[in-house]
Amino acid sequence: MTILSRVCAEFHDLQGNVICTITPANRFKPLEVPDAIARDPLFQLLVADHSLEAVVSAAQMKTLENDPIQGTNAEGKAPASKVAPETKPTAEKKAK
């Protein structure tokens, strides 16, 4: 599996053995890693906040190579979604 990580991380197998380590030297670079890292709960957390991307196509690889920090904030995560606009009071709230 090819990944691009924007943060440092250490992935473990089910027995707790280290199977992959992302260091400052290999952040923002495409890396070939064992498929077993997908079973580590940390993997899913990092994918969810866009700190790590699993490369699935050549087009995605090219985009990530050209600008690995595109769409992320200074922490390497996806920016917080915009705050939802205030909702209008409902009929129940108006009645009170």
N, C-alpha and C positions, 0 to 999 in steps of 0.2 A: 504494500500500500504506500502511496506517496502522500505526504502531508506537508503543510507549510504552517509552522507555529510562530506566533507573534510573542509568545511568552515562554519562559523557561519552565520545564516540567519534567517529572520523572514518572514513568509508567511501569506498573508491576503486573505480573501474571497472577493467577488465582492462588498460587502458593506464596506470594509476597516477594518473589524474586524480581529484581530490576530487569526489564527487557528493553527499555529505551530511555535515554536521557536527552532532553533538549537543553543545551547550554547557550550562553550568550554568543558563543562563536557560531552556532548553527541555527540561530533564530533567523527568520525571514528568508530562509533558503529551503528549496524543495528537498525533502529527505525521504529515502526509501526506508520504511520501518516494517517490523513484523505485523501481520494482521491481528495478532493477539492483543495489541494495545487497545483495540476497539472494545475489549471486554473490561477494561479498567474504567471504573466510574468517573475518574478524572477526565478521560477522553470525551465522554458525553457532555460533561460540564463545559469543557473548553470549546467544543463544537457549538454548543448552545449560545455561548456569549461571543462567538466569532473570534476567539483568541487562537483557534486552530482550525484549519480547513483540510479536509480530506480531498485530494485532487481526483476528480472523476473523469475529466476530459482534457484533451489537448488545448482547447480554447481557454478553459479555466486555468490551466498551467501557464499559458502565455500571459494571461491577465495578471496572475499572481507574481510572475517573474518580473513583469514590467512595473508593477506598483503593489508590493506586498502589504502596504499599510492602508490601502484604499478602503474607505468605509469603516475605519476604526478610529477610536479616540487615542489619547496619549497613553492610556493603559494597555492598548492593544486589543481592546474589546469593542464590540459594536456600541455605538453611541446610544445613550438612554433614549427610549422612545419619547416623543413629545408628550407633554402632560396633557391629559384629556381636558377639553374645555369644561367649565363648570356646567353642571346639568341644571336645568330649570326645575324649580320646586314642583313637586307633584301635587295633585289635588288633595292628597292626605295631609301634606305639610301645610298647605294653604288653609285647610279646615281648622288646624290647631291654632 
